[in-house]
Amino acid sequence: MELFNYFRSSASYRVRIALALKGLDYDYRAVHLAKNEQFNEAYADVSAARLVPLLRDDDAVVTQSMAIIEYLDETHPEPPLLPADALGRARVRALAQDIACEIHPLNNLRVLRYLVKEMGVSEDNKNRWYRHWVETGLEALERRLKDGQTGRFCHGDMPGLADCVLVPQIFNAQRFDCRLDHLPTVMTVFEHCMALDAFAKTQPSACPDAE
């Protein structure tokens, strides 16, 4: 397998965690988003959307981090990243989407670039935008995690899909100096995750293309 990704991309980090939890080997293919390498002709031939991550598994090409993680879970079912019961799977997917759909799209690199370059938003106001959506989004997640089904991890005591999505968002929040002291449950789960190699050894600073 080959994973086309960028060390600082939270969506890429999600997939690196999932691959590590599964114990799967892969070739790391760096695509530097800040240098616009996603628009190079060679990568454009692989990715119609010019986005990362992208997983190539022999002749199969899978895009979008959530789809990639579920593909990995279906093709390599142990250890599972989703619960066995339908309601549990729905809860975990909802927690993951609280981040992947409600927070992340508003603060990814291309959105922040557009705010500054096309709309003339100042650097300070761009950062205010970022912090607002991250802090309020994570506050909603904190409330969701207090439903009695959270254990050491987002769902029970084994890491899964929701944890793969949570940890990269916390890394980004820390990088932008977001307030996190109002998230005791979220941060406890984060700390449990970071005690595992699958999360710690795939973090941005550990990547071969880290700057």
Disulfide bonds with the S-S distance in Angstrom:
none
